[in-house]
Amino acid sequence: MEKEFTKEKRRLSSWLPKTLKNRLFLAFVLLILLPHAFLNLYNFNRVEAVLRKQTADQNLDQMLSLNKSLEDFLNVAYKSVILIEQDDTASTVLQDPDRYDALQRVYLIETKFKSIMNSLFLSLSPVYYTIADYKGHAYASYQPYESLSYPRMTAEPWYVKATQQPGVYAWSWERNYTSRDVSRSPELLTYATSLKNRNNAPFAALRVSVDVYEWFRLATQFSQEKYLLLDPDGTVLADSKLRRPEQGDRLPGMPPLEDKGYYVSGSYLNIYAKLPRLDKVMIKQVPLDIMYAEVDRLKRSFFTVSVSLTLAFITITLLIASTITKPLHHLQRRMADAVDKRFRVKLPEGNRQGEVLQLTRAFNQMMGDMEDLVQRLKEEERKKEAVRFQVLLSQTNPHFLLNTLNTIKWLALGEKQPDIAEICVSLGKLLEAGLNSELELIHVREELRLVESYMYIQNFRYRQQFAVRYEAEPGLEYALIPKLSLQPLAENSIQHGFMELERQGIITVRVYARDGRLYLEVEDDGAGIKPEENGAAGAAGKPGRSRPGIGISNLRERLGLLFKGNSGLEVLPQPQGTLVRFYLPLLLSKPYEEAPAAVVQPPGEED
């Protein structure tokens, strides 16, 4: 994964310009020119969108006005039903037809039809009336496709609806029943109801039909735009530019439509409005090149000016970059010479000015400082080599001491002196731990063994005057701590706590973990620390230690160097004795398997 990332990073860096001039030019293009161009383009697109929306909204308002005129026309056609129902002559003819002969009945009803259409301005509009009374007579305001037949008419759906649901105001589509000389529309919008007298008794069935297709043609015949009347599935029913569209034609690219709105399809802006009462959709098609001609002209002007300004900016940028980078190229060549001459070079300052002069002066000062630094580094390297030699030399004597202790141990065992042999082993462990400079952190259990070795030597020296108790939580034996961190605290307890006591002293070593930290404590029941303000302890005749000891300050400094503020050490006076506690991060390092026990070689087999 990391190799792939590095490979990809190198591939991308190969595309970046290598010279400062080209980088400045690229930065200008990416940080100034492109954002400015995108911002202008974004603002222009917003203005263009607003202009386009305003134009589309104006056309949509025209569509809604046309839709409203159709609604008004249907309402007027509906009002004609009331006029027929309230006319006394028509009511008498339909309720008592026997009072008139056939020609008189037809004449009176047709006269009423003409009167209604003239009074409501329907004479030029495609509205057709059909009446069937309950006495076996039928009347029509149009020339029917088939001759009027009362039995056939009473079986048609509109008659059934008028007699069974007379109070429902609903328009429905019906196949065109007029003569082809009257209307060639495929269907008519029909409303059927029953006519009632003053006693609310029905006496005839009335059908009012509106030729919506013809109305659509008349309403749009003087418009330059193209209007379409569609089924919800997109089938074209009427086209204002065609007398009769091809049967089954569909409008391509029509998306799902809301009640009103507009969308772009091909080279046309389609403004639509649904006609819920008719279950149809009316669409107005406007060519985009005509509708947005002014917007397109503004767009061409904008892009021409933008491209011209961009080219001018690029030219100016190249000139400015060349002015800046030319002195820097000269400075770069002189810097390469400075490296070859081991920094013993200076640049002339006479022909420089401004920022370049300041850069030249800073370069000359840097060359002088670097030459001094190189000399100091060489001197420090010689000193380090001398110190390293002294360290190697100092490791020779400790190695001799370890071999000598090993020899004394075997001599003691030969002389039946096991205590002396054990002292040699304990001292050897302490010397080996102190001399191992490559290992700074050891396990808790190894540190506790060093404390045991140290206490064994001290107890032998002071005739078992001290006792040590270990209280360690399970699982912390492989926690890492600085080596020889507990042994100096135990030594501090002996030197400052027990030297003036005649009784046996007890040292308690505790190891526990809390909240991700490892805590280690060394507590003794010795003399304790003297109070600082008054000599209360001394006045009581009780001895006390004057200071905690050098080992504590040494340990505090080591903890600070190793853990950088994530450790701490405190000395707490106790009612009897002193407690020293320090903490550090809990670091567990459990080995995969136990290391084999160290084998002490007999004398004569040392390295």
C-alpha positions as CSV (number, residue, x, y, z in Angstrom):
1,M,0.0,0.0,0.0
2,E,2.8,2.4,1.0
3,K,4.8,1.5,-2.1
4,E,1.8,2.1,-4.4
5,F,1.2,5.5,-2.7
6,T,4.8,6.5,-3.2
7,K,4.7,5.4,-6.8
8,E,1.5,7.4,-7.4
9,K,3.1,10.4,-5.7
10,R,6.1,10.3,-7.9
11,R,4.0,9.9,-11.0
12,L,2.0,13.1,-10.1
13,S,5.2,15.0,-9.2
14,S,6.6,14.3,-12.7
15,W,3.7,16.3,-14.1
16,L,4.6,19.4,-12.1
17,P,6.8,22.1,-13.6
18,K,10.4,22.1,-12.5
19,T,11.4,25.7,-12.8
20,L,10.2,28.6,-10.6
21,K,9.0,30.6,-13.6
22,N,6.7,27.8,-14.7
23,R,5.5,27.2,-11.1
24,L,4.7,30.9,-10.7
25,F,2.7,30.8,-14.0
26,L,0.9,27.6,-12.9
27,A,0.1,29.1,-9.5
28,F,-1.3,32.3,-11.2
29,V,-3.5,30.1,-13.5
30,L,-4.7,27.8,-10.7
31,L,-5.2,30.3,-7.9
32,I,-6.2,33.5,-9.7
33,L,-7.1,33.0,-13.3
34,L,-9.2,29.8,-13.1
35,P,-11.2,30.8,-10.0
36,H,-11.9,34.2,-11.6
37,A,-13.0,32.6,-14.8
38,F,-15.2,30.1,-12.9
39,L,-16.7,32.8,-10.8
40,N,-17.6,34.9,-13.9
41,L,-19.0,31.8,-15.6
42,Y,-21.0,30.9,-12.5
43,N,-22.4,34.5,-12.2
44,F,-23.2,34.6,-15.9
45,N,-25.0,31.2,-15.8
46,R,-27.1,32.5,-12.9
47,V,-28.0,35.6,-14.8
48,E,-28.8,33.5,-17.9
49,A,-30.9,31.2,-15.8
50,V,-32.9,34.1,-14.4
51,L,-33.5,35.5,-17.9
52,R,-34.5,32.1,-19.2
53,K,-36.8,31.6,-16.3
54,Q,-38.5,35.0,-16.7
55,T,-39.1,34.3,-20.4
56,A,-40.4,30.8,-19.6
57,D,-42.7,32.2,-16.9
58,Q,-44.2,34.7,-19.3
59,N,-45.0,32.0,-21.7
60,L,-46.4,29.8,-18.8
61,D,-48.7,32.7,-17.8
62,Q,-50.0,32.8,-21.4
63,M,-50.6,29.0,-21.2
64,L,-52.5,29.4,-17.9
65,S,-54.6,32.2,-19.4
66,L,-55.5,29.9,-22.3
67,N,-56.4,27.2,-19.8
68,K,-58.6,29.6,-17.9
69,S,-60.4,30.7,-21.1
70,L,-61.3,27.0,-21.7
71,E,-62.6,26.7,-18.2
72,D,-64.7,29.8,-18.7
73,F,-66.0,28.4,-22.0
74,L,-67.1,25.2,-20.2
75,N,-68.8,27.2,-17.5
76,V,-70.7,29.2,-20.1
77,A,-71.8,26.0,-21.8
78,Y,-73.0,24.7,-18.5
79,K,-75.1,27.9,-17.9
80,S,-76.9,27.2,-21.2
81,V,-78.5,24.2,-19.4
82,I,-80.2,26.5,-16.9
83,L,-81.4,28.7,-19.7
84,I,-83.1,25.8,-21.5
85,E,-84.5,24.4,-18.3
86,Q,-86.0,27.8,-17.3
87,D,-87.5,28.6,-20.7
88,D,-91.3,28.3,-20.7
89,T,-91.6,27.5,-24.4
90,A,-89.0,24.8,-24.4
91,S,-90.4,23.4,-21.1
92,T,-94.0,23.3,-22.6
93,V,-92.8,21.6,-25.8
94,L,-90.8,19.0,-24.0
95,Q,-93.5,18.2,-21.3
96,D,-96.6,18.4,-23.6
97,P,-95.4,17.7,-27.1
98,D,-98.9,16.7,-28.3
99,R,-100.0,20.4,-28.2
100,Y,-97.7,21.0,-31.3
101,D,-97.2,19.2,-34.6
102,A,-93.7,17.8,-35.4
103,L,-92.5,20.8,-37.4
104,Q,-93.6,23.2,-34.7
105,R,-91.8,21.3,-32.0
106,V,-88.5,21.1,-34.0
107,Y,-88.8,24.8,-35.0
108,L,-89.4,26.0,-31.4
109,I,-86.5,23.9,-30.0
110,E,-84.1,24.9,-32.7
111,T,-85.1,28.5,-32.3
112,K,-84.2,28.2,-28.6
113,F,-80.9,26.6,-29.4
114,K,-80.0,29.6,-31.6
115,S,-81.2,32.1,-29.1
116,I,-79.0,30.6,-26.3
117,M,-75.9,30.4,-28.5
118,N,-76.4,34.0,-29.6
119,S,-77.0,35.3,-26.1
120,L,-74.0,33.5,-24.7
121,F,-71.7,34.2,-27.7
122,L,-71.6,30.6,-28.5
123,S,-72.6,30.9,-32.2
124,L,-69.1,30.6,-33.5
125,S,-68.0,28.1,-30.8
126,P,-68.2,24.4,-31.3
127,V,-71.1,23.5,-28.8
128,Y,-73.7,20.9,-29.7
129,Y,-77.0,20.2,-27.8
130,T,-79.1,17.0,-27.8
131,I,-82.5,16.7,-26.0
132,A,-84.6,13.6,-25.5
133,D,-87.9,14.1,-23.8
134,Y,-89.8,11.4,-22.0
135,K,-92.5,11.3,-24.7
136,G,-90.5,9.6,-27.4
137,H,-89.1,12.7,-29.2
138,A,-85.5,13.8,-29.8
139,Y,-84.0,17.1,-30.9
140,A,-80.5,18.3,-31.9
141,S,-78.8,21.6,-32.7
142,Y,-76.4,20.0,-35.2
143,Q,-76.5,17.7,-38.2
144,P,-76.0,14.2,-36.8
145,Y,-73.8,11.5,-38.3
146,E,-76.7,9.1,-38.1
147,S,-80.4,10.1,-38.2
148,L,-81.9,10.7,-34.8
149,S,-83.4,7.6,-33.3
150,Y,-85.2,7.8,-30.0
151,P,-84.8,4.1,-29.0
152,R,-81.1,4.1,-29.9
153,M,-80.6,7.4,-28.1
154,T,-82.2,6.2,-24.8
155,A,-79.7,3.3,-24.8
156,E,-76.6,5.5,-25.1
157,P,-74.5,6.0,-21.9
158,W,-75.1,9.8,-21.8
159,Y,-78.9,9.2,-21.5
160,V,-78.5,6.6,-18.8
161,K,-76.2,9.0,-16.9
162,A,-78.7,11.9,-17.3
163,T,-81.6,9.9,-15.9
164,Q,-79.7,8.0,-13.2
165,Q,-77.2,10.7,-12.0
166,P,-78.8,14.0,-12.9
167,G,-77.2,16.0,-10.2
168,V,-73.5,15.1,-10.9
169,Y,-71.6,17.9,-12.7
170,A,-68.9,16.1,-14.6
171,W,-67.6,16.3,-18.1
172,S,-66.6,13.1,-20.0
173,W,-65.2,12.2,-23.4
174,E,-67.6,10.7,-26.0
175,R,-67.0,9.6,-29.6
176,N,-67.9,12.3,-32.1
177,Y,-71.5,11.8,-33.2
178,T,-71.9,14.8,-35.5
179,S,-71.7,14.8,-39.3
180,R,-68.2,15.0,-40.8
181,D,-69.3,18.2,-42.4
182,V,-69.8,19.7,-38.9
183,S,-66.7,18.4,-37.1
184,R,-63.9,16.0,-37.8
185,S,-62.7,15.8,-34.2
186,P,-62.3,12.2,-33.0
187,E,-64.2,12.9,-29.7
188,L,-66.3,15.5,-27.9
189,L,-66.3,16.7,-24.3
190,T,-69.9,15.9,-23.0
191,Y,-72.0,16.9,-20.0
192,A,-75.4,15.1,-19.5
193,T,-78.1,16.0,-17.1
194,S,-81.9,15.9,-16.8
195,L,-84.2,18.9,-17.2
196,K,-86.6,19.5,-14.3
197,N,-89.8,21.6,-14.0
198,R,-90.8,23.9,-11.1
199,N,-91.9,20.8,-9.1
200,N,-88.4,19.3,-9.5
201,A,-89.8,16.6,-11.7
202,P,-87.6,15.5,-14.7
203,F,-89.2,15.9,-18.1
204,A,-86.2,15.5,-20.5
205,A,-82.6,14.4,-20.9
206,L,-80.1,17.0,-22.2
207,R,-76.6,16.5,-23.6
208,V,-74.2,19.4,-24.1
209,S,-71.1,18.6,-26.1
210,V,-68.1,20.8,-26.7
211,D,-65.7,20.2,-29.6
212,V,-62.5,21.0,-27.6
213,Y,-60.3,20.2,-30.6
214,E,-62.1,22.8,-32.7
215,W,-62.0,25.3,-29.8
216,F,-58.2,24.6,-29.5
217,R,-57.7,25.3,-33.2
218,L,-59.7,28.5,-33.0
219,A,-57.9,29.7,-29.9
220,T,-54.5,29.2,-31.3
221,Q,-54.9,29.9,-35.0
222,F,-53.4,33.4,-34.9
223,S,-50.4,32.4,-32.7
224,Q,-47.0,32.1,-34.2
225,E,-46.0,29.4,-31.7
226,K,-46.9,25.8,-31.9
227,Y,-49.6,24.5,-29.6
228,L,-50.3,20.8,-28.9
229,L,-53.1,19.0,-27.1
230,L,-52.0,15.7,-25.7
231,D,-53.2,12.7,-23.8
232,P,-51.4,12.1,-20.5
233,D,-49.3,9.4,-22.2
234,G,-48.0,12.0,-24.8
235,T,-50.2,11.1,-27.7
236,V,-50.8,14.2,-29.9
237,L,-54.5,14.9,-30.3
238,A,-54.4,18.3,-31.8
239,D,-51.7,20.5,-33.4
240,S,-52.2,24.2,-34.1
241,K,-50.0,24.0,-37.1
242,L,-51.5,20.9,-38.6
243,R,-55.2,20.5,-39.6
244,R,-55.1,16.9,-38.4
245,P,-52.1,15.1,-36.8
246,E,-51.2,11.6,-37.7
247,Q,-53.1,9.1,-35.6
248,G,-50.9,7.6,-32.8
249,D,-48.2,10.3,-32.9
250,R,-46.4,10.9,-29.6
251,L,-44.4,13.8,-28.4
252,P,-40.8,12.6,-28.0
253,G,-38.8,13.2,-24.9
254,M,-41.7,14.1,-22.6
255,P,-40.8,13.6,-19.0
256,P,-43.2,13.0,-16.1
257,L,-45.2,16.3,-15.8
258,E,-46.4,18.2,-12.8
259,D,-49.6,20.4,-12.9
260,K,-47.7,23.1,-14.8
261,G,-44.2,24.0,-15.8
262,Y,-41.7,23.8,-18.7
263,Y,-38.8,21.6,-19.9
264,V,-36.3,21.6,-22.7
265,S,-36.6,18.9,-25.4
266,G,-34.3,19.0,-28.4
267,S,-34.4,22.5,-29.9
268,Y,-37.7,23.5,-28.2
269,L,-38.8,24.9,-24.9
270,N,-42.0,23.1,-24.0
271,I,-44.4,25.1,-21.7
272,Y,-47.2,22.9,-20.4
273,A,-50.3,23.1,-18.3
274,K,-52.5,20.2,-17.3
275,L,-56.3,20.3,-17.9
276,P,-57.6,18.3,-14.9
277,R,-61.2,18.4,-16.0
278,L,-60.4,17.2,-19.5
279,D,-57.6,14.8,-18.4
280,K,-55.5,16.4,-21.2
281,V,-52.2,18.3,-21.4
282,M,-51.7,21.5,-23.4
283,I,-48.2,22.3,-24.5
284,K,-46.7,25.4,-26.2
285,Q,-43.5,24.8,-28.2
286,V,-41.1,27.7,-28.6
287,P,-37.8,27.3,-30.6
288,L,-34.9,27.9,-28.3
289,D,-33.0,29.9,-30.9
290,I,-35.8,32.4,-31.2
291,M,-36.8,32.5,-27.5
292,Y,-33.2,33.0,-26.2
293,A,-31.7,34.9,-29.1
294,E,-30.8,37.9,-27.0
295,V,-29.4,35.7,-24.2
296,D,-27.2,33.8,-26.7
297,R,-25.9,37.1,-28.1
298,L,-24.9,38.3,-24.6
299,K,-23.3,34.9,-24.0
300,R,-21.1,35.2,-27.1
301,S,-20.1,38.7,-26.2
302,F,-19.2,37.6,-22.7
303,F,-17.0,34.7,-23.8
304,T,-15.2,36.9,-26.4
305,V,-14.3,39.5,-23.8
306,S,-13.4,36.8,-21.2
307,V,-11.0,35.0,-23.7
308,S,-9.4,38.3,-24.6
309,L,-8.8,39.2,-21.0
310,T,-7.5,35.8,-20.2
311,L,-4.9,35.9,-23.0
312,A,-3.8,39.4,-21.8
313,F,-3.4,38.2,-18.2
314,I,-1.3,35.2,-19.3
315,T,1.0,37.4,-21.3
316,I,1.5,39.8,-18.4
317,T,2.0,36.9,-16.0
318,L,4.8,35.5,-18.1
319,L,6.5,38.9,-18.2
320,I,6.3,39.3,-14.5
321,A,7.5,35.7,-13.8
322,S,10.5,36.3,-16.1
323,T,11.4,39.6,-14.3
324,I,11.4,37.7,-10.9
325,T,13.1,34.5,-11.9
326,K,16.0,35.8,-14.0
327,P,18.0,37.2,-11.0
328,L,17.1,34.0,-9.1
329,H,18.6,31.8,-11.9
330,H,21.8,33.7,-11.6
331,L,21.7,33.3,-7.8
332,Q,21.1,29.6,-8.2
333,R,24.2,29.2,-10.4
334,R,26.4,31.0,-7.9
335,M,25.0,28.9,-5.1
336,A,26.1,25.7,-6.9
337,D,29.6,27.2,-7.2
338,A,29.5,27.9,-3.4
339,V,28.9,24.2,-2.7
340,D,31.8,23.2,-4.8
341,K,34.0,25.7,-3.1
342,R,33.0,24.6,0.4
343,F,31.0,27.7,1.1
344,R,34.0,30.0,0.6
345,V,32.2,32.3,-1.9
346,K,30.3,35.6,-1.8
347,L,28.0,37.2,-4.2
348,P,28.5,40.8,-5.4
349,E,26.1,43.3,-4.0
350,G,26.8,46.3,-6.2
351,N,24.3,45.6,-9.0
352,R,21.5,44.4,-6.8
353,Q,18.5,46.3,-5.5
354,G,15.3,45.7,-3.6
355,E,14.4,42.2,-2.5
356,V,17.2,40.7,-4.6
357,L,19.8,42.8,-2.7
358,Q,18.4,41.6,0.6
359,L,18.5,38.1,-0.6
360,T,22.1,38.5,-1.7
361,R,23.1,39.9,1.7
362,A,21.3,37.1,3.5
363,F,23.1,34.6,1.2
364,N,26.5,36.0,1.9
365,Q,25.8,36.0,5.7
366,M,24.5,32.4,5.4
367,M,27.7,31.3,3.7
368,G,29.8,32.8,6.5
369,D,27.7,31.2,9.2
370,M,27.8,27.8,7.4
371,E,31.6,27.9,7.1
372,D,31.8,28.6,10.9
373,L,29.3,25.8,11.6
374,V,31.3,23.3,9.5
375,Q,34.4,24.1,11.5
376,R,32.5,23.7,14.9
377,L,31.1,20.4,13.7
378,K,34.5,19.1,12.8
379,E,35.8,20.1,16.2
380,E,32.8,18.4,18.0
381,E,33.4,15.3,15.9
382,R,36.9,15.1,17.1
383,K,35.8,15.5,20.7
384,K,33.1,12.7,20.2
385,E,35.8,10.4,18.9
386,A,37.9,11.1,22.0
387,V,34.9,10.4,24.3
388,R,34.1,7.2,22.4
389,F,37.7,6.1,22.9
390,Q,37.4,6.8,26.7
391,V,34.2,4.8,26.9
392,L,35.7,1.8,25.1
393,L,38.7,2.0,27.4
394,S,36.4,2.3,30.5
395,Q,34.6,-0.9,29.5
396,T,37.8,-2.9,29.8
397,N,38.1,-2.6,33.6
398,P,34.5,-3.5,34.4
399,H,34.9,-6.6,32.3
400,F,37.9,-7.5,34.4
401,L,35.9,-6.8,37.6
402,L,33.2,-9.2,36.5
403,N,35.7,-11.9,35.7
404,T,37.4,-11.3,39.1
405,L,34.0,-11.6,40.9
406,N,33.4,-14.8,39.1
407,T,36.7,-16.1,40.2
408,I,36.1,-15.1,43.9
409,K,32.7,-16.8,43.7
410,W,34.2,-20.2,42.7
411,L,37.0,-19.8,45.4
412,A,34.3,-19.2,48.0
413,L,32.4,-22.2,46.9
414,G,35.6,-24.2,47.1
415,E,36.2,-23.0,50.6
416,K,32.6,-23.8,51.7
417,Q,31.7,-20.1,51.9
418,P,28.2,-19.8,50.2
419,D,27.4,-16.4,51.6
420,I,30.5,-14.9,49.9
421,A,29.6,-16.6,46.7
422,E,26.1,-15.3,46.8
423,I,27.4,-11.8,47.5
424,C,29.6,-12.1,44.4
425,V,26.6,-13.2,42.3
426,S,24.5,-10.3,43.6
427,L,27.2,-7.7,43.0
428,G,27.8,-9.1,39.6
429,K,24.1,-8.6,38.7
430,L,24.2,-5.0,39.8
431,L,27.5,-4.3,38.0
432,E,26.2,-5.9,34.8
433,A,22.9,-3.9,34.8
434,G,24.8,-0.7,35.4
435,L,27.3,-1.3,32.6
436,N,24.7,-2.3,30.0
437,S,24.3,1.2,28.4
438,E,22.3,-0.1,25.4
439,L,19.3,-1.1,27.5
440,E,17.4,1.7,29.4
441,L,14.1,0.0,30.1
442,I,13.8,-3.5,31.8
443,H,10.9,-5.6,33.1
444,V,9.5,-5.0,36.6
445,R,10.5,-8.5,37.6
446,E,14.1,-7.9,36.6
447,E,14.2,-4.7,38.6
448,L,12.8,-6.5,41.6
449,R,15.6,-9.1,41.3
450,L,18.1,-6.3,41.3
451,V,16.5,-5.0,44.5
452,E,16.8,-8.4,46.0
453,S,20.4,-8.7,45.0
454,Y,21.1,-5.3,46.6
455,M,19.2,-6.1,49.8
456,Y,21.0,-9.4,50.1
457,I,24.4,-7.6,50.1
458,Q,23.1,-4.9,52.6
459,N,21.6,-7.4,55.0
460,F,24.8,-9.4,55.0
461,R,26.7,-6.2,55.7
462,Y,24.4,-4.9,58.5
463,R,23.6,-8.4,59.9
464,Q,20.0,-8.8,58.7
465,Q,18.9,-5.3,59.9
466,F,16.4,-4.8,57.1
467,A,13.4,-6.8,55.8
468,V,11.8,-6.3,52.3
469,R,8.2,-6.9,51.4
470,Y,7.0,-7.0,47.7
471,E,3.4,-6.1,46.8
472,A,2.9,-6.4,43.0
473,E,-0.3,-6.7,41.2
474,P,-0.5,-9.8,39.0
475,G,0.2,-9.3,35.3
476,L,2.7,-6.4,35.8
477,E,5.8,-8.5,35.8
478,Y,6.5,-7.6,32.1
479,A,5.8,-3.9,32.5
480,L,8.8,-1.8,31.4
481,I,10.5,0.6,33.9
482,P,13.8,2.4,33.9
483,K,16.6,0.1,35.1
484,L,17.9,0.7,38.6
485,S,15.0,2.9,39.5
486,L,13.9,1.0,42.6
487,Q,17.4,0.1,43.9
488,P,18.4,3.8,44.5
489,L,15.1,4.3,46.5
490,A,15.9,1.2,48.6
491,E,19.4,2.5,49.1
492,N,18.0,5.9,50.1
493,S,15.8,4.2,52.8
494,I,18.8,2.4,54.2
495,Q,21.2,5.4,54.2
496,H,18.8,8.0,55.5
497,G,16.1,6.0,57.3
498,F,17.7,3.2,59.2
499,M,21.3,4.2,59.9
500,E,20.3,5.8,63.3
501,L,17.8,3.2,64.3
502,E,18.5,0.2,66.5
503,R,15.5,-1.9,65.6
504,Q,15.0,-3.8,62.4
505,G,13.6,-1.7,59.5
506,I,11.0,-2.8,57.0
507,I,11.0,-1.7,53.3
508,T,7.8,-2.2,51.3
509,V,8.0,-2.2,47.5
510,R,4.6,-1.8,45.7
511,V,3.8,-2.1,42.0
512,Y,0.2,-1.4,40.7
513,A,-1.5,0.2,37.7
514,R,-4.3,2.8,37.5
515,D,-5.8,4.5,34.4
516,G,-3.1,3.5,32.0
517,R,-0.3,4.4,34.4
518,L,2.2,2.3,36.3
519,Y,2.8,3.3,39.9
520,L,5.8,2.1,41.9
521,E,6.3,2.9,45.6
522,V,9.1,2.3,48.1
523,E,8.0,2.9,51.7
524,D,10.1,2.5,54.9
525,D,9.3,2.8,58.5
526,G,12.6,4.6,59.3
527,A,13.4,8.0,60.6
528,G,11.4,9.9,58.1
529,I,12.0,13.5,56.9
530,K,12.6,16.4,59.4
531,P,10.0,19.1,59.4
532,E,11.1,22.3,57.7
533,E,9.5,24.9,59.8
534,N,10.5,23.8,63.3
535,G,12.4,21.0,64.9
536,A,9.4,19.2,66.2
537,A,10.8,15.8,65.4
538,G,14.1,16.6,66.9
539,A,12.6,18.1,70.0
540,A,10.7,14.8,70.6
541,G,14.0,13.0,70.5
542,K,13.2,11.2,67.3
543,P,15.9,11.1,64.7
544,G,15.0,12.3,61.1
545,R,16.7,12.5,57.7
546,S,17.8,16.0,56.6
547,R,17.1,15.5,52.8
548,P,15.6,12.8,50.6
549,G,18.9,11.9,49.0
550,I,20.7,12.2,45.6
551,G,19.1,9.1,44.2
552,I,15.7,10.7,44.2
553,S,16.7,13.8,42.2
554,N,18.7,11.6,39.8
555,L,15.6,9.4,39.3
556,R,13.3,12.4,38.8
557,E,15.6,13.7,36.1
558,R,15.8,10.3,34.3
559,L,12.0,10.0,34.3
560,G,11.7,13.5,32.7
561,L,14.2,12.6,30.0
562,L,12.6,9.3,29.1
563,F,8.9,10.2,29.3
564,K,8.7,14.0,28.6
565,G,6.2,15.1,31.1
566,N,4.2,11.9,31.3
567,S,5.8,10.8,34.5
568,G,6.1,12.2,38.1
569,L,7.8,11.5,41.4
570,E,6.8,12.6,44.9
571,V,8.2,12.1,48.4
572,L,5.5,11.7,51.1
573,P,6.3,11.9,54.8
574,Q,4.5,9.1,56.7
575,P,3.6,8.9,60.5
576,Q,6.4,6.4,60.7
577,G,8.9,6.6,57.9
578,T,8.8,7.9,54.3
579,L,7.1,6.9,51.1
580,V,8.5,7.6,47.7
581,R,6.1,7.2,44.7
582,F,6.7,7.6,41.0
583,Y,4.6,6.9,38.0
584,L,5.1,6.5,34.3
585,P,3.0,5.2,31.3
586,L,2.0,1.5,31.5
587,L,4.1,-0.3,28.8
588,L,3.7,-4.1,28.7
589,S,6.3,-6.1,26.8
590,K,5.7,-9.8,27.3
591,P,8.3,-12.0,25.6
592,Y,7.3,-14.9,23.3
593,E,9.2,-17.4,25.5
594,E,11.2,-17.3,28.7
595,A,14.9,-16.7,28.2
596,P,17.2,-19.4,29.5
597,A,18.8,-18.8,32.9
598,A,22.3,-17.3,32.9
599,V,25.1,-19.8,33.5
600,V,28.1,-18.6,35.5
601,Q,31.3,-20.2,34.1
602,P,33.9,-21.6,36.4
603,P,37.2,-19.8,36.7
604,G,39.5,-20.2,33.8
605,E,36.8,-20.2,31.1
606,E,36.2,-16.4,30.9
607,D,36.2,-14.6,27.6
